[in-house]
Amino acid sequence: MNVTIRKIGNSEGIIIPKETLDRLGLKTGDSLELHLENGGITLKPVDEDLSRQLEAARYFMDKYKVALKKLAE
């Protein structure tokens, strides 16, 4: 499938056909991860639950950094 890069405001973007979005279960407002691989671009849906869990873990580790360090000794 070929798509064209288009001007969107001050940025550029591509339009993903509705059939493709439906097939992947995606809708307006969903987040995608962009990866550069082997000279190409890969887009993958973001797992929102995992993202929230990782953010909570980072907050916890930062808040209790000293206690976690003592426990690791």
C-alpha positions, -999 to 999 in steps of 0.1 A, spaced: 0 0 0 14 34 -9 6 66 10 18 102 4 34 125 29 12 156 33 15 189 50 -5 190 82 -2 224 99 35 229 107 42 192 103 40 165 78 20 133 81 4 104 63 -33 95 61 -39 59 72 -69 44 52 -100 36 73 -99 0 62 -64 -4 77 -75 13 110 -105 -10 112 -85 -41 106 -61 -31 134 -88 -20 158 -75 16 158 -94 48 160 -88 86 161 -68 95 192 -50 62 197 -13 64 202 13 46 180 50 39 186 73 49 157 104 28 152 131 32 126 142 -2 114 164 -12 85 159 20 67 121 19 72 94 30 96 74 7 117 43 19 136 28 -2 165 -1 5 188 9 17 223 -3 -6 251 -18 21 273 -21 -2 304 16 -10 301 25 26 297 6 36 328 22 7 348 57 17 337 51 53 347 38 42 381 69 20 386 92 49 376 75 72 401 77 45 429 114 38 422 123 75 422 103 82 454 117 52 473 152 51 457 170 51 490 149 23 505 152 2 474 190 7 474 192 -5 510 170 -35 502 193 -45 473 224 -46 496 
